Amino acid sequence: MSSRGWQEGVLYVVRMTGRVSDAESIAGVYRSTIWRAARRDPEFRAELEAAKRAAEEREAARIKSRADSVVIL
C-alpha cells in the first residue's frame, strides 16, 4: 500500500471512530508510524486533526439527539 493509501485509511477510520488506535489496527500500521507521519507532513497532520474533530462533532450530535428524545416523567 502506498504511503498515501495507508494515510487515507487512517483518516477514514479516525473520522468514523475518533481513535487512532482503531486506525492503527485496521490500516495495519503502527501508531508511531502515524504520529511520525503527522509530525513530518503538515498536510497529513491537519487532516488527522480535522478527522478527529469530525468524529467528536458527530458523537456530540448523536448524544444531543438522544438527549433531545428523553422524556422526563
mmCIF file as gemmi writes it, N, C-alpha and C atoms, coordinates in Angstrom:
data_model
loop_
_atom_site.group_PDB
_atom_site.id
_atom_site.type_symbol
_atom_site.label_atom_id
_atom_site.label_alt_id
_atom_site.label_comp_id
_atom_site.label_asym_id
_atom_site.label_entity_id
_atom_site.label_seq_id
_atom_site.pdbx_PDB_ins_code
_atom_site.Cartn_x
_atom_site.Cartn_y
_atom_site.Cartn_z
_atom_site.occupancy
_atom_site.B_iso_or_equiv
_atom_site.pdbx_formal_charge
_atom_site.auth_seq_id
_atom_site.auth_asym_id
_atom_site.pdbx_PDB_model_num
ATOM 1 N N . MET Axp A 1 ? 0.861 -1.174 0 1 0 ? 1 A 1
ATOM 2 C CA . MET Axp A 1 ? 0 0 0 1 0 ? 1 A 1
ATOM 3 C C . MET Axp A 1 ? 0.901 1.23 0 1 0 ? 1 A 1
ATOM 4 N N . SER Axp A 2 ? 0.571 2.188 -0.838 1 0 ? 2 A 1
ATOM 5 C CA . SER Axp A 2 ? 1.37 3.41 -0.891 1 0 ? 2 A 1
ATOM 6 C C . SER Axp A 2 ? 1.218 4.166 0.415 1 0 ? 2 A 1
ATOM 7 N N . SER Axp A 3 ? 2.14 5.073 0.655 1 0 ? 3 A 1
ATOM 8 C CA . SER Axp A 3 ? 2.097 5.854 1.894 1 0 ? 3 A 1
ATOM 9 C C . SER Axp A 3 ? 0.78 6.617 1.982 1 0 ? 3 A 1
ATOM 10 N N . ARG Axp A 4 ? 0.35 7.22 0.889 1 0 ? 4 A 1
ATOM 11 C CA . ARG Axp A 4 ? -0.903 7.965 0.926 1 0 ? 4 A 1
ATOM 12 C C . ARG Axp A 4 ? -2.084 7.021 1.129 1 0 ? 4 A 1
ATOM 13 N N . GLY Axp A 5 ? -1.951 5.786 0.638 1 0 ? 5 A 1
ATOM 14 C CA . GLY Axp A 5 ? -3.022 4.808 0.807 1 0 ? 5 A 1
ATOM 15 C C . GLY Axp A 5 ? -3.29 4.502 2.267 1 0 ? 5 A 1
ATOM 16 N N . TRP Axp A 6 ? -2.237 4.221 3.035 1 0 ? 6 A 1
ATOM 17 C CA . TRP Axp A 6 ? -2.477 3.933 4.453 1 0 ? 6 A 1
ATOM 18 C C . TRP Axp A 6 ? -2.926 5.183 5.177 1 0 ? 6 A 1
ATOM 19 N N . GLN Axp A 7 ? -2.43 6.352 4.742 1 0 ? 7 A 1
ATOM 20 C CA . GLN Axp A 7 ? -2.868 7.596 5.392 1 0 ? 7 A 1
ATOM 21 C C . GLN Axp A 7 ? -4.364 7.81 5.165 1 0 ? 7 A 1
ATOM 22 N N . GLU Axp A 8 ? -4.83 7.55 3.953 1 0 ? 8 A 1
ATOM 23 C CA . GLU Axp A 8 ? -6.265 7.694 3.678 1 0 ? 8 A 1
ATOM 24 C C . GLU Axp A 8 ? -7.064 6.717 4.546 1 0 ? 8 A 1
ATOM 25 N N . GLY Axp A 9 ? -6.542 5.501 4.699 1 0 ? 9 A 1
ATOM 26 C CA . GLY Axp A 9 ? -7.216 4.53 5.561 1 0 ? 9 A 1
ATOM 27 C C . GLY Axp A 9 ? -7.28 4.994 7.003 1 0 ? 9 A 1
ATOM 28 N N . VAL Axp A 10 ? -6.174 5.528 7.489 1 0 ? 10 A 1
ATOM 29 C CA . VAL Axp A 10 ? -6.123 6.061 8.854 1 0 ? 10 A 1
ATOM 30 C C . VAL Axp A 10 ? -7.126 7.194 9.013 1 0 ? 10 A 1
ATOM 31 N N . LEU Axp A 11 ? -7.138 8.116 8.081 1 0 ? 11 A 1
ATOM 32 C CA . LEU Axp A 11 ? -8.049 9.262 8.169 1 0 ? 11 A 1
ATOM 33 C C . LEU Axp A 11 ? -9.511 8.805 8.171 1 0 ? 11 A 1
ATOM 34 N N . TYR Axp A 12 ? -9.824 7.83 7.337 1 0 ? 12 A 1
ATOM 35 C CA . TYR Axp A 12 ? -11.201 7.322 7.286 1 0 ? 12 A 1
ATOM 36 C C . TYR Axp A 12 ? -11.609 6.734 8.64 1 0 ? 12 A 1
ATOM 37 N N . VAL Axp A 13 ? -10.756 5.891 9.191 1 0 ? 13 A 1
ATOM 38 C CA . VAL Axp A 13 ? -11.099 5.238 10.466 1 0 ? 13 A 1
ATOM 39 C C . VAL Axp A 13 ? -11.191 6.271 11.588 1 0 ? 13 A 1
ATOM 40 N N . VAL Axp A 14 ? -10.285 7.236 11.617 1 0 ? 14 A 1
ATOM 41 C CA . VAL Axp A 14 ? -10.335 8.264 12.661 1 0 ? 14 A 1
ATOM 42 C C . VAL Axp A 14 ? -11.607 9.096 12.502 1 0 ? 14 A 1
ATOM 43 N N . ARG Axp A 15 ? -11.997 9.41 11.266 1 0 ? 15 A 1
ATOM 44 C CA . ARG Axp A 15 ? -13.259 10.142 11.064 1 0 ? 15 A 1
ATOM 45 C C . ARG Axp A 15 ? -14.449 9.346 11.594 1 0 ? 15 A 1
ATOM 46 N N . MET Axp A 16 ? -14.409 8.027 11.442 1 0 ? 16 A 1
ATOM 47 C CA . MET Axp A 16 ? -15.532 7.185 11.865 1 0 ? 16 A 1
ATOM 48 C C . MET Axp A 16 ? -15.524 6.91 13.365 1 0 ? 16 A 1
ATOM 49 N N . THR Axp A 17 ? -14.339 6.736 13.958 1 0 ? 17 A 1
ATOM 50 C CA . THR Axp A 17 ? -14.27 6.317 15.361 1 0 ? 17 A 1
ATOM 51 C C . THR Axp A 17 ? -13.684 7.359 16.297 1 0 ? 17 A 1
ATOM 52 N N . GLY Axp A 18 ? -12.868 8.26 15.752 1 0 ? 18 A 1
ATOM 53 C CA . GLY Axp A 18 ? -12.186 9.241 16.585 1 0 ? 18 A 1
ATOM 54 C C . GLY Axp A 18 ? -10.954 8.687 17.27 1 0 ? 18 A 1
ATOM 55 N N . ARG Axp A 19 ? -10.602 7.436 16.984 1 0 ? 19 A 1
ATOM 56 C CA . ARG Axp A 19 ? -9.499 6.791 17.694 1 0 ? 19 A 1
ATOM 57 C C . ARG Axp A 19 ? -8.381 6.362 16.747 1 0 ? 19 A 1
ATOM 58 N N . VAL Axp A 20 ? -7.184 6.851 17.018 1 0 ? 20 A 1
ATOM 59 C CA . VAL Axp A 20 ? -6.012 6.455 16.25 1 0 ? 20 A 1
ATOM 60 C C . VAL Axp A 20 ? -5.701 4.983 16.495 1 0 ? 20 A 1
ATOM 61 N N . SER Axp A 21 ? -5.983 4.482 17.698 1 0 ? 21 A 1
ATOM 62 C CA . SER Axp A 21 ? -5.702 3.071 17.986 1 0 ? 21 A 1
ATOM 63 C C . SER Axp A 21 ? -6.523 2.15 17.08 1 0 ? 21 A 1
ATOM 64 N N . ASP Axp A 22 ? -7.761 2.524 16.778 1 0 ? 22 A 1
ATOM 65 C CA . ASP Axp A 22 ? -8.562 1.738 15.833 1 0 ? 22 A 1
ATOM 66 C C . ASP Axp A 22 ? -7.95 1.796 14.447 1 0 ? 22 A 1
ATOM 67 N N . ALA Axp A 23 ? -7.512 2.986 14.062 1 0 ? 23 A 1
ATOM 68 C CA . ALA Axp A 23 ? -6.909 3.165 12.738 1 0 ? 23 A 1
ATOM 69 C C . ALA Axp A 23 ? -5.637 2.35 12.617 1 0 ? 23 A 1
ATOM 70 N N . GLU Axp A 24 ? -4.891 2.284 13.691 1 0 ? 24 A 1
ATOM 71 C CA . GLU Axp A 24 ? -3.639 1.518 13.709 1 0 ? 24 A 1
ATOM 72 C C . GLU Axp A 24 ? -3.905 0.066 13.329 1 0 ? 24 A 1
ATOM 73 N N . SER Axp A 25 ? -4.855 -0.548 13.978 1 0 ? 25 A 1
ATOM 74 C CA . SER Axp A 25 ? -5.098 -1.966 13.721 1 0 ? 25 A 1
ATOM 75 C C . SER Axp A 25 ? -5.762 -2.195 12.369 1 0 ? 25 A 1
ATOM 76 N N . ILE Axp A 26 ? -6.678 -1.339 11.972 1 0 ? 26 A 1
ATOM 77 C CA . ILE Axp A 26 ? -7.39 -1.528 10.711 1 0 ? 26 A 1
ATOM 78 C C . ILE Axp A 26 ? -6.494 -1.219 9.512 1 0 ? 26 A 1
ATOM 79 N N . ALA Axp A 27 ? -5.723 -0.134 9.594 1 0 ? 27 A 1
ATOM 80 C CA . ALA Axp A 27 ? -4.847 0.247 8.479 1 0 ? 27 A 1
ATOM 81 C C . ALA Axp A 27 ? -3.578 -0.597 8.445 1 0 ? 27 A 1
ATOM 82 N N . GLY Axp A 28 ? -3.28 -1.28 9.55 1 0 ? 28 A 1
ATOM 83 C CA . GLY Axp A 28 ? -2.111 -2.149 9.574 1 0 ? 28 A 1
ATOM 84 C C . GLY Axp A 28 ? -0.789 -1.412 9.69 1 0 ? 28 A 1
ATOM 85 N N . VAL Axp A 29 ? -0.81 -0.279 10.372 1 0 ? 29 A 1
ATOM 86 C CA . VAL Axp A 29 ? 0.436 0.461 10.62 1 0 ? 29 A 1
ATOM 87 C C . VAL Axp A 29 ? 0.539 0.743 12.113 1 0 ? 29 A 1
ATOM 88 N N . TYR Axp A 30 ? 1.759 0.876 12.575 1 0 ? 30 A 1
ATOM 89 C CA . TYR Axp A 30 ? 1.967 1.184 13.989 1 0 ? 30 A 1
ATOM 90 C C . TYR Axp A 30 ? 1.561 2.612 14.286 1 0 ? 30 A 1
ATOM 91 N N . ARG Axp A 31 ? 1.085 2.827 15.511 1 0 ? 31 A 1
ATOM 92 C CA . ARG Axp A 31 ? 0.713 4.171 15.947 1 0 ? 31 A 1
ATOM 93 C C . ARG Axp A 31 ? 1.889 5.133 15.809 1 0 ? 31 A 1
ATOM 94 N N . SER Axp A 32 ? 3.092 4.65 16.099 1 0 ? 32 A 1
ATOM 95 C CA . SER Axp A 32 ? 4.276 5.512 15.977 1 0 ? 32 A 1
ATOM 96 C C . SER Axp A 32 ? 4.472 5.964 14.525 1 0 ? 32 A 1
ATOM 97 N N . THR Axp A 33 ? 4.105 5.111 13.572 1 0 ? 33 A 1
ATOM 98 C CA . THR Axp A 33 ? 4.206 5.488 12.155 1 0 ? 33 A 1
ATOM 99 C C . THR Axp A 33 ? 3.227 6.606 11.843 1 0 ? 33 A 1
ATOM 100 N N . ILE Axp A 34 ? 2.034 6.5 12.399 1 0 ? 34 A 1
ATOM 101 C CA . ILE Axp A 34 ? 1.016 7.531 12.176 1 0 ? 34 A 1
ATOM 102 C C . ILE Axp A 34 ? 1.491 8.865 12.745 1 0 ? 34 A 1
ATOM 103 N N . TRP Axp A 35 ? 1.979 8.842 13.99 1 0 ? 35 A 1
ATOM 104 C CA . TRP Axp A 35 ? 2.4 10.099 14.623 1 0 ? 35 A 1
ATOM 105 C C . TRP Axp A 35 ? 3.65 10.668 13.955 1 0 ? 35 A 1
ATOM 106 N N . ARG Axp A 36 ? 4.544 9.805 13.517 1 0 ? 36 A 1
ATOM 107 C CA . ARG Axp A 36 ? 5.743 10.279 12.814 1 0 ? 36 A 1
ATOM 108 C C . ARG Axp A 36 ? 5.343 10.961 11.499 1 0 ? 36 A 1
ATOM 109 N N . ALA Axp A 37 ? 4.416 10.345 10.774 1 0 ? 37 A 1
ATOM 110 C CA . ALA Axp A 37 ? 3.941 10.944 9.523 1 0 ? 37 A 1
ATOM 111 C C . ALA Axp A 37 ? 3.268 12.292 9.798 1 0 ? 37 A 1
ATOM 112 N N . ALA Axp A 38 ? 2.505 12.368 10.885 1 0 ? 38 A 1
ATOM 113 C CA . ALA Axp A 38 ? 1.833 13.625 11.236 1 0 ? 38 A 1
ATOM 114 C C . ALA Axp A 38 ? 2.848 14.712 11.592 1 0 ? 38 A 1
ATOM 115 N N . ARG Axp A 39 ? 3.942 14.313 12.25 1 0 ? 39 A 1
ATOM 116 C CA . ARG Axp A 39 ? 4.988 15.299 12.591 1 0 ? 39 A 1
ATOM 117 C C . ARG Axp A 39 ? 5.692 15.802 11.346 1 0 ? 39 A 1
ATOM 118 N N . ARG Axp A 40 ? 5.919 14.921 10.399 1 0 ? 40 A 1
ATOM 119 C CA . ARG Axp A 40 ? 6.716 15.273 9.213 1 0 ? 40 A 1
ATOM 120 C C . ARG Axp A 40 ? 5.9 15.905 8.094 1 0 ? 40 A 1
ATOM 121 N N . ASP Axp A 41 ? 4.6 15.655 8.074 1 0 ? 41 A 1
ATOM 122 C CA . ASP Axp A 41 ? 3.75 16.114 6.964 1 0 ? 41 A 1
ATOM 123 C C . ASP Axp A 41 ? 2.638 17.003 7.506 1 0 ? 41 A 1
ATOM 124 N N . PRO Axp A 42 ? 2.804 18.317 7.374 1 0 ? 42 A 1
ATOM 125 C CA . PRO Axp A 42 ? 1.797 19.236 7.93 1 0 ? 42 A 1
ATOM 126 C C . PRO Axp A 42 ? 0.401 19.031 7.337 1 0 ? 42 A 1
ATOM 127 N N . GLU Axp A 43 ? 0.333 18.63 6.091 1 0 ? 43 A 1
ATOM 128 C CA . GLU Axp A 43 ? -0.979 18.397 5.464 1 0 ? 43 A 1
ATOM 129 C C . GLU Axp A 43 ? -1.67 17.195 6.115 1 0 ? 43 A 1
ATOM 130 N N . PHE Axp A 44 ? -0.93 16.112 6.308 1 0 ? 44 A 1
ATOM 131 C CA . PHE Axp A 44 ? -1.497 14.936 6.966 1 0 ? 44 A 1
ATOM 132 C C . PHE Axp A 44 ? -1.876 15.264 8.399 1 0 ? 44 A 1
ATOM 133 N N . ARG Axp A 45 ? -1.037 16.026 9.101 1 0 ? 45 A 1
ATOM 134 C CA . ARG Axp A 45 ? -1.337 16.413 10.485 1 0 ? 45 A 1
ATOM 135 C C . ARG Axp A 45 ? -2.663 17.18 10.532 1 0 ? 45 A 1
ATOM 136 N N . ALA Axp A 46 ? -2.843 18.125 9.615 1 0 ? 46 A 1
ATOM 137 C CA . ALA Axp A 46 ? -4.079 18.916 9.585 1 0 ? 46 A 1
ATOM 138 C C . ALA Axp A 46 ? -5.282 18.023 9.27 1 0 ? 46 A 1
ATOM 139 N N . GLU Axp A 47 ? -5.099 17.085 8.349 1 0 ? 47 A 1
ATOM 140 C CA . GLU Axp A 47 ? -6.192 16.178 8.013 1 0 ? 47 A 1
ATOM 141 C C . GLU Axp A 47 ? -6.532 15.258 9.183 1 0 ? 47 A 1
ATOM 142 N N . LEU Axp A 48 ? -5.525 14.817 9.91 1 0 ? 48 A 1
ATOM 143 C CA . LEU Axp A 48 ? -5.74 13.955 11.065 1 0 ? 48 A 1
ATOM 144 C C . LEU Axp A 48 ? -6.505 14.708 12.159 1 0 ? 48 A 1
ATOM 145 N N . GLU Axp A 49 ? -6.116 15.94 12.412 1 0 ? 49 A 1
ATOM 146 C CA . GLU Axp A 49 ? -6.831 16.759 13.407 1 0 ? 49 A 1
ATOM 147 C C . GLU Axp A 49 ? -8.265 17.019 12.963 1 0 ? 49 A 1
ATOM 148 N N . ALA Axp A 50 ? -8.46 17.286 11.667 1 0 ? 50 A 1
ATOM 149 C CA . ALA Axp A 50 ? -9.813 17.516 11.148 1 0 ? 50 A 1
ATOM 150 C C . ALA Axp A 50 ? -10.659 16.246 11.277 1 0 ? 50 A 1
ATOM 151 N N . ALA Axp A 51 ? -10.048 15.097 11.043 1 0 ? 51 A 1
ATOM 152 C CA . ALA Axp A 51 ? -10.764 13.821 11.183 1 0 ? 51 A 1
ATOM 153 C C . ALA Axp A 51 ? -11.19 13.607 12.627 1 0 ? 51 A 1
ATOM 154 N N . LYS Axp A 52 ? -10.301 13.924 13.574 1 0 ? 52 A 1
ATOM 155 C CA . LYS Axp A 52 ? -10.651 13.773 14.997 1 0 ? 52 A 1
ATOM 156 C C . LYS Axp A 52 ? -11.791 14.724 15.369 1 0 ? 52 A 1
ATOM 157 N N . ARG Axp A 53 ? -11.722 15.962 14.864 1 0 ? 53 A 1
ATOM 158 C CA . ARG Axp A 53 ? -12.8 16.928 15.144 1 0 ? 53 A 1
ATOM 159 C C . ARG Axp A 53 ? -14.13 16.453 14.557 1 0 ? 53 A 1
ATOM 160 N N . ALA Axp A 54 ? -14.088 15.913 13.339 1 0 ? 54 A 1
ATOM 161 C CA . ALA Axp A 54 ? -15.313 15.428 12.694 1 0 ? 54 A 1
ATOM 162 C C . ALA Axp A 54 ? -15.939 14.311 13.531 1 0 ? 54 A 1
ATOM 163 N N . ALA Axp A 55 ? -15.114 13.413 14.044 1 0 ? 55 A 1
ATOM 164 C CA . ALA Axp A 55 ? -15.631 12.321 14.885 1 0 ? 55 A 1
ATOM 165 C C . ALA Axp A 55 ? -16.226 12.883 16.171 1 0 ? 55 A 1
ATOM 166 N N . GLU Axp A 56 ? -15.562 13.858 16.773 1 0 ? 56 A 1
ATOM 167 C CA . GLU Axp A 56 ? -16.076 14.474 18.002 1 0 ? 56 A 1
ATOM 168 C C . GLU Axp A 56 ? -17.41 15.173 17.75 1 0 ? 56 A 1
ATOM 169 N N . GLU Axp A 57 ? -17.503 15.885 16.625 1 0 ? 57 A 1
ATOM 170 C CA . GLU Axp A 57 ? -18.747 16.594 16.304 1 0 ? 57 A 1
ATOM 171 C C . GLU Axp A 57 ? -19.888 15.62 16.044 1 0 ? 57 A 1
ATOM 172 N N . ARG Axp A 58 ? -19.588 14.521 15.351 1 0 ? 58 A 1
ATOM 173 C CA . ARG Axp A 58 ? -20.62 13.529 15.082 1 0 ? 58 A 1
ATOM 174 C C . ARG Axp A 58 ? -21.103 12.893 16.393 1 0 ? 58 A 1
ATOM 175 N N . GLU Axp A 59 ? -20.175 12.588 17.281 1 0 ? 59 A 1
ATOM 176 C CA . GLU Axp A 59 ? -20.545 11.994 18.571 1 0 ? 59 A 1
ATOM 177 C C . GLU Axp A 59 ? -21.356 12.984 19.41 1 0 ? 59 A 1
ATOM 178 N N . ALA Axp A 60 ? -20.973 14.246 19.396 1 0 ? 60 A 1
ATOM 179 C CA . ALA Axp A 60 ? -21.727 15.263 20.142 1 0 ? 60 A 1
ATOM 180 C C . ALA Axp A 60 ? -23.144 15.393 19.588 1 0 ? 60 A 1
ATOM 181 N N . ALA Axp A 61 ? -23.28 15.356 18.264 1 0 ? 61 A 1
ATOM 182 C CA . ALA Axp A 61 ? -24.611 15.444 17.65 1 0 ? 61 A 1
ATOM 183 C C . ALA Axp A 61 ? -25.448 14.218 18.012 1 0 ? 61 A 1
ATOM 184 N N . ARG Axp A 62 ? -24.816 13.041 18.041 1 0 ? 62 A 1
ATOM 185 C CA . ARG Axp A 62 ? -25.522 11.818 18.405 1 0 ? 62 A 1
ATOM 186 C C . ARG Axp A 62 ? -26.023 11.899 19.85 1 0 ? 62 A 1
ATOM 187 N N . ILE Axp A 63 ? -25.171 12.37 20.738 1 0 ? 63 A 1
ATOM 188 C CA . ILE Axp A 63 ? -25.541 12.496 22.15 1 0 ? 63 A 1
ATOM 189 C C . ILE Axp A 63 ? -26.665 13.51 22.313 1 0 ? 63 A 1
ATOM 190 N N . LYS Axp A 64 ? -26.553 14.638 21.615 1 0 ? 64 A 1
ATOM 191 C CA . LYS Axp A 64 ? -27.591 15.667 21.701 1 0 ? 64 A 1
ATOM 192 C C . LYS Axp A 64 ? -28.921 15.13 21.196 1 0 ? 64 A 1
ATOM 193 N N . SER Axp A 65 ? -28.879 14.398 20.102 1 0 ? 65 A 1
ATOM 194 C CA . SER Axp A 65 ? -30.102 13.828 19.537 1 0 ? 65 A 1
ATOM 195 C C . SER Axp A 65 ? -30.756 12.873 20.539 1 0 ? 65 A 1
ATOM 196 N N . ARG Axp A 66 ? -29.956 12.06 21.188 1 0 ? 66 A 1
ATOM 197 C CA . ARG Axp A 66 ? -30.505 11.131 22.172 1 0 ? 66 A 1
ATOM 198 C C . ARG Axp A 66 ? -31.058 11.894 23.376 1 0 ? 66 A 1
ATOM 199 N N . ALA Axp A 67 ? -30.342 12.942 23.795 1 0 ? 67 A 1
ATOM 200 C CA . ALA Axp A 67 ? -30.804 13.731 24.946 1 0 ? 67 A 1
ATOM 201 C C . ALA Axp A 67 ? -32.098 14.456 24.622 1 0 ? 67 A 1
ATOM 202 N N . ASP Axp A 68 ? -32.221 14.921 23.379 1 0 ? 68 A 1
ATOM 203 C CA . ASP Axp A 68 ? -33.438 15.628 22.969 1 0 ? 68 A 1
ATOM 204 C C . ASP Axp A 68 ? -34.655 14.724 22.96 1 0 ? 68 A 1
ATOM 205 N N . SER Axp A 69 ? -34.416 13.429 22.823 1 0 ? 69 A 1
ATOM 206 C CA . SER Axp A 69 ? -35.557 12.499 22.762 1 0 ? 69 A 1
ATOM 207 C C . SER Axp A 69 ? -35.929 11.92 24.127 1 0 ? 69 A 1
ATOM 208 N N . VAL Axp A 70 ? -35.21 12.319 25.166 1 0 ? 70 A 1
ATOM 209 C CA . VAL Axp A 70 ? -35.515 11.82 26.512 1 0 ? 70 A 1
ATOM 210 C C . VAL Axp A 70 ? -36.762 12.507 27.05 1 0 ? 70 A 1
ATOM 211 N N . VAL Axp A 71 ? -37.626 11.707 27.598 1 0 ? 71 A 1
ATOM 212 C CA . VAL Axp A 71 ? -38.838 12.244 28.216 1 0 ? 71 A 1
ATOM 213 C C . VAL Axp A 71 ? -38.696 12.081 29.717 1 0 ? 71 A 1
ATOM 214 N N . ILE Axp A 72 ? -38.818 13.183 30.429 1 0 ? 72 A 1
ATOM 215 C CA . ILE Axp A 72 ? -38.721 13.153 31.883 1 0 ? 72 A 1
ATOM 216 C C . ILE Axp A 72 ? -40.14 13.126 32.438 1 0 ? 72 A 1
ATOM 217 N N . LEU Axp A 73 ? -40.4 12.142 33.254 1 0 ? 73 A 1
ATOM 218 C CA . LEU Axp A 73 ? -41.752 11.976 33.831 1 0 ? 73 A 1
ATOM 219 C C . LEU Axp A 73 ? -41.831 12.577 35.195 1 0 ? 73 A 1
